[in-house]
Amino acid sequence: MKKRHGWQIDEKWISYSPGVVTSVNTAILAYTKPGDKVLMQTPIYYPFYNSIIDNERELVTNSLRDNNGHYGIDFEDLEKKLSDNVKMMIFAVPTTR
């Protein structure tokens, strides 16, 4: 990370997780409460939907736009939804179509 991005990573910042879905669930539980709004951009890896719903959070979506085979953010919709008391956003980058 230091060589590629200039980021100095402290070893204390790193912790083990058996997978990305476990990490998403842990983050949702750590940073939100039941009933809180959690935003994700769609399409997204399908287990992330359940990570929000199964943890009793409210799912808010911001659909990505098709820009000639690549996804792009609808910033107007994103800003509107984030301003409506969203407590957390799951940011995952989809691959090209």
N, C-alpha and C positions, 0 to 999 in steps of 0.2 A: 504494500500500500504506500509505503514511503517513496519507493523508487518510481512507481507509476503515477501516484496522485499527490505526493508531497504530504501525506497524512502520517503523523507519528502515532502509532497505536500503542496504548499502554496495555500490557498483558492483563492487568486487573479488569479491563473492560470486556474481556472475552469470556464467555461461558458456554458450556456444552448444551446442545439441544439435539434430540434425536431426529428432528425434521422441521421443515418450514411450517407445517400446519400446527405442530405443537408450539412453536415460537409465536405464531399469530394468536393462538388461544391464550397463551401466557400473557402476551402484551395486552390483549383485550381485558383480561381479568385484572391486570395490574393497573391499567390506566383509565378504566371506565367502570361504571356501576350499572346494575340492571336497570333497563329503561333508557340508558344513554343512547344517543345516536352515533352510529359508526358509519362512515362513508367509504365506499369503495367504487372504483371505476370498473365498468364492465365493457367487454368481457374480461373475466378473471378466472383463475384456477377455481374450479367449482367447490372444493372443500372450504374455501374462505367464506362462502355464503353461510354454511352451517356453523362456522366458528362464531359468527355474529349472532345468528338466530338461536343456536343452542345455548349460548351464554346469556340469553335473555336481554340482548341489546336490540335497538331498532336499526334495521338496515336502511341506509340511504344510498342510492346509486347515482352515479354521474357517468352516463354512457359516452364512450369514446367514439369519435367520428372517423369514418373511413376517408383517408386522404390519399387517394391513388394507391391503395394496397398497404398503406401504413396507418397506424392509429394516431389520432391527434386528440388533444384535450379540448372539450367545449368549456372554455374558461368562464363564459358568462353564466352557464348553468352551475359550474363548480363554485363560483363565488357566491351565487345565490344560496346554494345548499349549505355551504360552509358557514354562512352567516346566520343560519337557522339553528343555532345551539348544537352543532355537531361537535362531539368531544374528541373524536379520533378519526383519522383517515388511514386506510390501508392503501399504500402506494405500491403497486406491482406492475411491472412493465410487460405488456403482452408482446408476443412475437408478431412479425408481419403476417398478413393474411396469406 
